[in-house]
Amino acid sequence: MLKIGITNHPSARRLPHPIKTIIAGAAPTAHLLAQLESKGFQPVHVYGLTYVDARPSFSLTFPF
């Protein structure tokens, strides 16, 4: 819900540089992904055991 609020806020504008953001849980809609990308976000959808540990993990062999 936060990402919807960010993209729909009246003063929302494109970020000065890209920011990678993690979306966990249910898959985001194509429309929300397009809105985030138009604002300069690089969304990455993660799933599976995201509730076990709050720290995100990254692959060094396959960085996103």
PyMOL Python script that loads the backbone (N, CA, C, O; Angstrom):
from pymol import cmd

cmd.read_pdbstr("""\
ATOM      1  N   MET A   1       0.812  -1.199   0.000  1.00  0.00           N
ATOM      2  CA  MET A   1       0.000   0.000   0.000  1.00  0.00           C
ATOM      3  C   MET A   1       0.857   1.265   0.000  1.00  0.00           C
ATOM      4  O   MET A   1       0.473   2.279  -0.584  1.00  0.00           O
ATOM      5  N   LEU A   2       1.996   1.205   0.644  1.00  0.00           N
ATOM      6  CA  LEU A   2       2.850   2.382   0.707  1.00  0.00           C
ATOM      7  C   LEU A   2       3.290   2.809  -0.687  1.00  0.00           C
ATOM      8  O   LEU A   2       3.323   4.000  -0.996  1.00  0.00           O
ATOM      9  N   LYS A   3       3.626   1.844  -1.519  1.00  0.00           N
ATOM     10  CA  LYS A   3       4.102   2.192  -2.861  1.00  0.00           C
ATOM     11  C   LYS A   3       2.993   2.815  -3.709  1.00  0.00           C
ATOM     12  O   LYS A   3       3.263   3.674  -4.549  1.00  0.00           O
ATOM     13  N   ILE A   4       1.756   2.390  -3.494  1.00  0.00           N
ATOM     14  CA  ILE A   4       0.633   3.022  -4.194  1.00  0.00           C
ATOM     15  C   ILE A   4       0.510   4.475  -3.739  1.00  0.00           C
ATOM     16  O   ILE A   4       0.296   5.367  -4.560  1.00  0.00           O
ATOM     17  N   GLY A   5       0.643   4.711  -2.440  1.00  0.00           N
ATOM     18  CA  GLY A   5       0.583   6.070  -1.914  1.00  0.00           C
ATOM     19  C   GLY A   5       1.698   6.948  -2.454  1.00  0.00           C
ATOM     20  O   GLY A   5       1.482   8.125  -2.743  1.00  0.00           O
ATOM     21  N   ILE A   6       2.881   6.383  -2.588  1.00  0.00           N
ATOM     22  CA  ILE A   6       4.023   7.146  -3.111  1.00  0.00           C
ATOM     23  C   ILE A   6       3.770   7.560  -4.553  1.00  0.00           C
ATOM     24  O   ILE A   6       4.028   8.706  -4.920  1.00  0.00           O
ATOM     25  N   THR A   7       3.273   6.649  -5.370  1.00  0.00           N
ATOM     26  CA  THR A   7       3.077   6.971  -6.791  1.00  0.00           C
ATOM     27  C   THR A   7       1.866   7.871  -7.020  1.00  0.00           C
ATOM     28  O   THR A   7       1.843   8.632  -7.987  1.00  0.00           O
ATOM     29  N   ASN A   8       0.855   7.797  -6.144  1.00  0.00           N
ATOM     30  CA  ASN A   8      -0.363   8.588  -6.335  1.00  0.00           C
ATOM     31  C   ASN A   8      -0.357   9.921  -5.603  1.00  0.00           C
ATOM     32  O   ASN A   8      -1.293  10.705  -5.760  1.00  0.00           O
ATOM     33  N   HIS A   9       0.656  10.197  -4.819  1.00  0.00           N
ATOM     34  CA  HIS A   9       0.687  11.454  -4.070  1.00  0.00           C
ATOM     35  C   HIS A   9       0.721  12.633  -5.046  1.00  0.00           C
ATOM     36  O   HIS A   9       1.414  12.571  -6.061  1.00  0.00           O
ATOM     37  N   PRO A  10      -0.018  13.704  -4.750  1.00  0.00           N
ATOM     38  CA  PRO A  10      -0.086  14.851  -5.671  1.00  0.00           C
ATOM     39  C   PRO A  10       1.274  15.466  -6.001  1.00  0.00           C
ATOM     40  O   PRO A  10       1.452  15.999  -7.097  1.00  0.00           O
ATOM     41  N   SER A  11       2.228  15.404  -5.084  1.00  0.00           N
ATOM     42  CA  SER A  11       3.532  16.013  -5.362  1.00  0.00           C
ATOM     43  C   SER A  11       4.577  14.985  -5.812  1.00  0.00           C
ATOM     44  O   SER A  11       5.772  15.279  -5.827  1.00  0.00           O
ATOM     45  N   ALA A  12       4.127  13.785  -6.176  1.00  0.00           N
ATOM     46  CA  ALA A  12       5.066  12.744  -6.631  1.00  0.00           C
ATOM     47  C   ALA A  12       5.757  13.205  -7.908  1.00  0.00           C
ATOM     48  O   ALA A  12       5.121  13.735  -8.819  1.00  0.00           O
ATOM     49  N   ARG A  13       7.057  12.997  -7.957  1.00  0.00           N
ATOM     50  CA  ARG A  13       7.841  13.351  -9.147  1.00  0.00           C
ATOM     51  C   ARG A  13       8.947  12.337  -9.325  1.00  0.00           C
ATOM     52  O   ARG A  13       9.201  11.536  -8.425  1.00  0.00           O
ATOM     53  N   ARG A  14       9.600  12.353 -10.451  1.00  0.00           N
ATOM     54  CA  ARG A  14      10.685  11.419 -10.737  1.00  0.00           C
ATOM     55  C   ARG A  14      11.868  11.691  -9.805  1.00  0.00           C
ATOM     56  O   ARG A  14      12.221  12.842  -9.549  1.00  0.00           O
ATOM     57  N   LEU A  15      12.462  10.627  -9.310  1.00  0.00           N
ATOM     58  CA  LEU A  15      13.613  10.743  -8.415  1.00  0.00           C
ATOM     59  C   LEU A  15      14.843  11.184  -9.198  1.00  0.00           C
ATOM     60  O   LEU A  15      14.930  10.915 -10.396  1.00  0.00           O
ATOM     61  N   PRO A  16      15.796  11.854  -8.555  1.00  0.00           N
ATOM     62  CA  PRO A  16      17.000  12.309  -9.261  1.00  0.00           C
ATOM     63  C   PRO A  16      17.919  11.164  -9.680  1.00  0.00           C
ATOM     64  O   PRO A  16      18.713  11.320 -10.608  1.00  0.00           O
ATOM     65  N   HIS A  17      17.822  10.020  -9.010  1.00  0.00           N
ATOM     66  CA  HIS A  17      18.612   8.848  -9.374  1.00  0.00           C
ATOM     67  C   HIS A  17      17.790   7.593  -9.062  1.00  0.00           C
ATOM     68  O   HIS A  17      16.929   7.625  -8.182  1.00  0.00           O
ATOM     69  N   PRO A  18      18.045   6.495  -9.767  1.00  0.00           N
ATOM     70  CA  PRO A  18      17.261   5.273  -9.545  1.00  0.00           C
ATOM     71  C   PRO A  18      17.452   4.716  -8.131  1.00  0.00           C
ATOM     72  O   PRO A  18      18.547   4.777  -7.572  1.00  0.00           O
ATOM     73  N   ILE A  19      16.382   4.176  -7.567  1.00  0.00           N
ATOM     74  CA  ILE A  19      16.425   3.528  -6.264  1.00  0.00           C
ATOM     75  C   ILE A  19      15.809   2.149  -6.393  1.00  0.00           C
ATOM     76  O   ILE A  19      14.665   2.012  -6.827  1.00  0.00           O
ATOM     77  N   LYS A  20      16.565   1.126  -6.017  1.00  0.00           N
ATOM     78  CA  LYS A  20      16.043  -0.237  -6.013  1.00  0.00           C
ATOM     79  C   LYS A  20      15.173  -0.414  -4.774  1.00  0.00           C
ATOM     80  O   LYS A  20      15.563  -0.031  -3.672  1.00  0.00           O
ATOM     81  N   THR A  21      14.008  -0.988  -4.960  1.00  0.00           N
ATOM     82  CA  THR A  21      13.082  -1.206  -3.861  1.00  0.00           C
ATOM     83  C   THR A  21      12.546  -2.629  -3.912  1.00  0.00           C
ATOM     84  O   THR A  21      12.370  -3.199  -4.989  1.00  0.00           O
ATOM     85  N   ILE A  22      12.294  -3.186  -2.756  1.00  0.00           N
ATOM     86  CA  ILE A  22      11.813  -4.558  -2.657  1.00  0.00           C
ATOM     87  C   ILE A  22      10.319  -4.551  -2.383  1.00  0.00           C
ATOM     88  O   ILE A  22       9.837  -3.841  -1.500  1.00  0.00           O
ATOM     89  N   ILE A  23       9.596  -5.350  -3.151  1.00  0.00           N
ATOM     90  CA  ILE A  23       8.171  -5.555  -2.930  1.00  0.00           C
ATOM     91  C   ILE A  23       8.012  -7.019  -2.549  1.00  0.00           C
ATOM     92  O   ILE A  23       8.350  -7.911  -3.327  1.00  0.00           O
ATOM     93  N   ALA A  24       7.494  -7.263  -1.347  1.00  0.00           N
ATOM     94  CA  ALA A  24       7.342  -8.641  -0.868  1.00  0.00           C
ATOM     95  C   ALA A  24       5.866  -9.003  -0.799  1.00  0.00           C
ATOM     96  O   ALA A  24       4.994  -8.143  -0.677  1.00  0.00           O
ATOM     97  N   GLY A  25       5.618 -10.299  -0.881  1.00  0.00           N
ATOM     98  CA  GLY A  25       4.240 -10.784  -0.745  1.00  0.00           C
ATOM     99  C   GLY A  25       3.581 -10.958  -2.090  1.00  0.00           C
ATOM    100  O   GLY A  25       4.209 -11.390  -3.057  1.00  0.00           O
ATOM    101  N   ALA A  26       2.306 -10.618  -2.143  1.00  0.00           N
ATOM    102  CA  ALA A  26       1.532 -10.795  -3.374  1.00  0.00           C
ATOM    103  C   ALA A  26       2.169 -10.007  -4.515  1.00  0.00           C
ATOM    104  O   ALA A  26       2.712  -8.920  -4.314  1.00  0.00           O
ATOM    105  N   ALA A  27       2.092 -10.565  -5.694  1.00  0.00           N
ATOM    106  CA  ALA A  27       2.701  -9.925  -6.864  1.00  0.00           C
ATOM    107  C   ALA A  27       2.055  -8.572  -7.146  1.00  0.00           C
ATOM    108  O   ALA A  27       0.830  -8.457  -7.129  1.00  0.00           O
ATOM    109  N   PRO A  28       2.865  -7.551  -7.404  1.00  0.00           N
ATOM    110  CA  PRO A  28       2.313  -6.244  -7.742  1.00  0.00           C
ATOM    111  C   PRO A  28       1.716  -6.275  -9.146  1.00  0.00           C
ATOM    112  O   PRO A  28       2.100  -7.097  -9.978  1.00  0.00           O
ATOM    113  N   THR A  29       0.789  -5.386  -9.394  1.00  0.00           N
ATOM    114  CA  THR A  29       0.179  -5.312 -10.720  1.00  0.00           C
ATOM    115  C   THR A  29       1.163  -4.689 -11.709  1.00  0.00           C
ATOM    116  O   THR A  29       2.100  -3.990 -11.322  1.00  0.00           O
ATOM    117  N   ALA A  30       0.932  -4.954 -12.976  1.00  0.00           N
ATOM    118  CA  ALA A  30       1.770  -4.359 -14.022  1.00  0.00           C
ATOM    119  C   ALA A  30       1.651  -2.836 -13.985  1.00  0.00           C
ATOM    120  O   ALA A  30       2.621  -2.125 -14.248  1.00  0.00           O
ATOM    121  N   HIS A  31       0.468  -2.348 -13.660  1.00  0.00           N
ATOM    122  CA  HIS A  31       0.249  -0.900 -13.585  1.00  0.00           C
ATOM    123  C   HIS A  31       1.090  -0.278 -12.468  1.00  0.00           C
ATOM    124  O   HIS A  31       1.710   0.767 -12.669  1.00  0.00           O
ATOM    125  N   LEU A  32       1.113  -0.913 -11.297  1.00  0.00           N
ATOM    126  CA  LEU A  32       1.910  -0.382 -10.185  1.00  0.00           C
ATOM    127  C   LEU A  32       3.399  -0.417 -10.536  1.00  0.00           C
ATOM    128  O   LEU A  32       4.120   0.541 -10.258  1.00  0.00           O
ATOM    129  N   LEU A  33       3.861  -1.501 -11.137  1.00  0.00           N
ATOM    130  CA  LEU A  33       5.274  -1.574 -11.535  1.00  0.00           C
ATOM    131  C   LEU A  33       5.617  -0.451 -12.515  1.00  0.00           C
ATOM    132  O   LEU A  33       6.670   0.177 -12.400  1.00  0.00           O
ATOM    133  N   ALA A  34       4.730  -0.201 -13.474  1.00  0.00           N
ATOM    134  CA  ALA A  34       4.970   0.870 -14.451  1.00  0.00           C
ATOM    135  C   ALA A  34       4.997   2.234 -13.765  1.00  0.00           C
ATOM    136  O   ALA A  34       5.828   3.079 -14.100  1.00  0.00           O
ATOM    137  N   GLN A  35       4.096   2.455 -12.809  1.00  0.00           N
ATOM    138  CA  GLN A  35       4.088   3.725 -12.081  1.00  0.00           C
ATOM    139  C   GLN A  35       5.384   3.914 -11.294  1.00  0.00           C
ATOM    140  O   GLN A  35       5.974   4.995 -11.313  1.00  0.00           O
ATOM    141  N   LEU A  36       5.823   2.865 -10.605  1.00  0.00           N
ATOM    142  CA  LEU A  36       7.065   2.958  -9.831  1.00  0.00           C
ATOM    143  C   LEU A  36       8.248   3.241 -10.737  1.00  0.00           C
ATOM    144  O   LEU A  36       9.081   4.093 -10.428  1.00  0.00           O
ATOM    145  N   GLU A  37       8.328   2.526 -11.862  1.00  0.00           N
ATOM    146  CA  GLU A  37       9.446   2.734 -12.782  1.00  0.00           C
ATOM    147  C   GLU A  37       9.428   4.140 -13.370  1.00  0.00           C
ATOM    148  O   GLU A  37      10.487   4.725 -13.600  1.00  0.00           O
ATOM    149  N   SER A  38       8.244   4.691 -13.615  1.00  0.00           N
ATOM    150  CA  SER A  38       8.156   6.048 -14.169  1.00  0.00           C
ATOM    151  C   SER A  38       8.633   7.098 -13.166  1.00  0.00           C
ATOM    152  O   SER A  38       9.003   8.206 -13.556  1.00  0.00           O
ATOM    153  N   LYS A  39       8.625   6.755 -11.879  1.00  0.00           N
ATOM    154  CA  LYS A  39       9.097   7.679 -10.835  1.00  0.00           C
ATOM    155  C   LYS A  39      10.576   7.473 -10.499  1.00  0.00           C
ATOM    156  O   LYS A  39      11.131   8.211  -9.685  1.00  0.00           O
ATOM    157  N   GLY A  40      11.218   6.479 -11.119  1.00  0.00           N
ATOM    158  CA  GLY A  40      12.638   6.262 -10.880  1.00  0.00           C
ATOM    159  C   GLY A  40      12.965   5.105  -9.958  1.00  0.00           C
ATOM    160  O   GLY A  40      14.131   4.879  -9.636  1.00  0.00           O
ATOM    161  N   PHE A  41      11.943   4.362  -9.527  1.00  0.00           N
ATOM    162  CA  PHE A  41      12.181   3.181  -8.697  1.00  0.00           C
ATOM    163  C   PHE A  41      12.499   1.984  -9.588  1.00  0.00           C
ATOM    164  O   PHE A  41      12.022   1.895 -10.719  1.00  0.00           O
ATOM    165  N   GLN A  42      13.300   1.078  -9.070  1.00  0.00           N
ATOM    166  CA  GLN A  42      13.590  -0.190  -9.738  1.00  0.00           C
ATOM    167  C   GLN A  42      13.052  -1.292  -8.833  1.00  0.00           C
ATOM    168  O   GLN A  42      13.794  -1.838  -8.017  1.00  0.00           O
ATOM    169  N   PRO A  43      11.766  -1.625  -8.968  1.00  0.00           N
ATOM    170  CA  PRO A  43      11.156  -2.598  -8.064  1.00  0.00           C
ATOM    171  C   PRO A  43      11.623  -4.026  -8.329  1.00  0.00           C
ATOM    172  O   PRO A  43      11.805  -4.437  -9.475  1.00  0.00           O
ATOM    173  N   VAL A  44      11.812  -4.766  -7.246  1.00  0.00           N
ATOM    174  CA  VAL A  44      12.163  -6.180  -7.309  1.00  0.00           C
ATOM    175  C   VAL A  44      11.159  -6.923  -6.436  1.00  0.00           C
ATOM    176  O   VAL A  44      11.023  -6.630  -5.248  1.00  0.00           O
ATOM    177  N   HIS A  45      10.465  -7.874  -7.025  1.00  0.00           N
ATOM    178  CA  HIS A  45       9.481  -8.642  -6.258  1.00  0.00           C
ATOM    179  C   HIS A  45      10.166  -9.852  -5.644  1.00  0.00           C
ATOM    180  O   HIS A  45      10.805 -10.633  -6.349  1.00  0.00           O
ATOM    181  N   VAL A  46      10.034 -10.007  -4.334  1.00  0.00           N
ATOM    182  CA  VAL A  46      10.606 -11.170  -3.639  1.00  0.00           C
ATOM    183  C   VAL A  46       9.467 -11.941  -2.988  1.00  0.00           C
ATOM    184  O   VAL A  46       8.421 -11.378  -2.665  1.00  0.00           O
ATOM    185  N   TYR A  47       9.684 -13.215  -2.805  1.00  0.00           N
ATOM    186  CA  TYR A  47       8.655 -14.043  -2.203  1.00  0.00           C
ATOM    187  C   TYR A  47       9.305 -15.250  -1.548  1.00  0.00           C
ATOM    188  O   TYR A  47      10.457 -15.579  -1.831  1.00  0.00           O
ATOM    189  N   GLY A  48       8.579 -15.886  -0.699  1.00  0.00           N
ATOM    190  CA  GLY A  48       9.076 -17.095  -0.053  1.00  0.00           C
ATOM    191  C   GLY A  48       9.852 -16.805   1.211  1.00  0.00           C
ATOM    192  O   GLY A  48      10.986 -16.332   1.146  1.00  0.00           O
ATOM    193  N   LEU A  49       9.270 -17.077   2.343  1.00  0.00           N
ATOM    194  CA  LEU A  49       9.898 -16.931   3.652  1.00  0.00           C
ATOM    195  C   LEU A  49      10.363 -15.511   3.959  1.00  0.00           C
ATOM    196  O   LEU A  49      11.294 -15.322   4.742  1.00  0.00           O
ATOM    197  N   THR A  50       9.733 -14.521   3.358  1.00  0.00           N
ATOM    198  CA  THR A  50      10.115 -13.136   3.649  1.00  0.00           C
ATOM    199  C   THR A  50       9.758 -12.758   5.077  1.00  0.00           C
ATOM    200  O   THR A  50      10.286 -11.779   5.605  1.00  0.00           O
ATOM    201  N   TYR A  51       8.875 -13.512   5.708  1.00  0.00           N
ATOM    202  CA  TYR A  51       8.456 -13.228   7.080  1.00  0.00           C
ATOM    203  C   TYR A  51       9.431 -13.780   8.111  1.00  0.00           C
ATOM    204  O   TYR A  51       9.301 -13.467   9.295  1.00  0.00           O
ATOM    205  N   VAL A  52      10.400 -14.590   7.704  1.00  0.00           N
ATOM    206  CA  VAL A  52      11.319 -15.235   8.641  1.00  0.00           C
ATOM    207  C   VAL A  52      12.396 -14.265   9.117  1.00  0.00           C
ATOM    208  O   VAL A  52      12.752 -14.270  10.295  1.00  0.00           O
ATOM    209  N   ASP A  53      12.911 -13.447   8.232  1.00  0.00           N
ATOM    210  CA  ASP A  53      14.018 -12.552   8.556  1.00  0.00           C
ATOM    211  C   ASP A  53      13.795 -11.223   7.848  1.00  0.00           C
ATOM    212  O   ASP A  53      13.544 -11.194   6.644  1.00  0.00           O
ATOM    213  N   ALA A  54      13.883 -10.149   8.573  1.00  0.00           N
ATOM    214  CA  ALA A  54      13.620  -8.827   7.997  1.00  0.00           C
ATOM    215  C   ALA A  54      14.737  -8.351   7.078  1.00  0.00           C
ATOM    216  O   ALA A  54      14.525  -7.452   6.264  1.00  0.00           O
ATOM    217  N   ARG A  55      15.918  -8.939   7.196  1.00  0.00           N
ATOM    218  CA  ARG A  55      17.036  -8.490   6.356  1.00  0.00           C
ATOM    219  C   ARG A  55      16.928  -9.107   4.967  1.00  0.00           C
ATOM    220  O   ARG A  55      16.772 -10.322   4.846  1.00  0.00           O
ATOM    221  N   PRO A  56      17.008  -8.292   3.917  1.00  0.00           N
ATOM    222  CA  PRO A  56      16.985  -8.875   2.571  1.00  0.00           C
ATOM    223  C   PRO A  56      18.311  -9.572   2.267  1.00  0.00           C
ATOM    224  O   PRO A  56      19.350  -9.195   2.810  1.00  0.00           O
ATOM    225  N   SER A  57      18.280 -10.551   1.431  1.00  0.00           N
ATOM    226  CA  SER A  57      19.509 -11.238   1.026  1.00  0.00           C
ATOM    227  C   SER A  57      19.709 -11.048  -0.471  1.00  0.00           C
ATOM    228  O   SER A  57      18.745 -10.954  -1.231  1.00  0.00           O
ATOM    229  N   PHE A  58      20.944 -10.994  -0.877  1.00  0.00           N
ATOM    230  CA  PHE A  58      21.291 -10.764  -2.269  1.00  0.00           C
ATOM    231  C   PHE A  58      22.272 -11.831  -2.723  1.00  0.00           C
ATOM    232  O   PHE A  58      23.073 -12.330  -1.933  1.00  0.00           O
ATOM    233  N   SER A  59      22.203 -12.169  -3.977  1.00  0.00           N
ATOM    234  CA  SER A  59      23.130 -13.130  -4.558  1.00  0.00           C
ATOM    235  C   SER A  59      24.301 -12.375  -5.171  1.00  0.00           C
ATOM    236  O   SER A  59      24.109 -11.447  -5.957  1.00  0.00           O
ATOM    237  N   LEU A  60      25.491 -12.771  -4.815  1.00  0.00           N
ATOM    238  CA  LEU A  60      26.668 -12.128  -5.402  1.00  0.00           C
ATOM    239  C   LEU A  60      26.906 -12.583  -6.831  1.00  0.00           C
ATOM    240  O   LEU A  60      27.535 -11.876  -7.618  1.00  0.00           O
ATOM    241  N   THR A  61      26.396 -13.775  -7.167  1.00  0.00           N
ATOM    242  CA  THR A  61      26.570 -14.270  -8.538  1.00  0.00           C
ATOM    243  C   THR A  61      25.483 -13.767  -9.459  1.00  0.00           C
ATOM    244  O   THR A  61      25.656 -13.772 -10.678  1.00  0.00           O
ATOM    245  N   PHE A  62      24.362 -13.330  -8.901  1.00  0.00           N
ATOM    246  CA  PHE A  62      23.273 -12.819  -9.717  1.00  0.00           C
ATOM    247  C   PHE A  62      22.680 -11.572  -9.055  1.00  0.00           C
ATOM    248  O   PHE A  62      21.545 -11.600  -8.578  1.00  0.00           O
ATOM    249  N   PRO A  63      23.450 -10.477  -9.029  1.00  0.00           N
ATOM    250  CA  PRO A  63      22.923  -9.245  -8.411  1.00  0.00           C
ATOM    251  C   PRO A  63      21.813  -8.679  -9.295  1.00  0.00           C
ATOM    252  O   PRO A  63      21.820  -8.868 -10.511  1.00  0.00           O
ATOM    253  N   PHE A  64      20.868  -7.990  -8.676  1.00  0.00           N
ATOM    254  CA  PHE A  64      19.773  -7.426  -9.471  1.00  0.00           C
ATOM    255  C   PHE A  64      19.930  -5.979  -9.683  1.00  0.00           C
ATOM    256  O   PHE A  64      19.091  -5.355 -10.333  1.00  0.00           O
TER     257      PHE A  64
END
""", "prot")
cmd.dss("prot")
cmd.show_as("cartoon", "prot")
cmd.util.cbc("prot")
cmd.orient("prot")
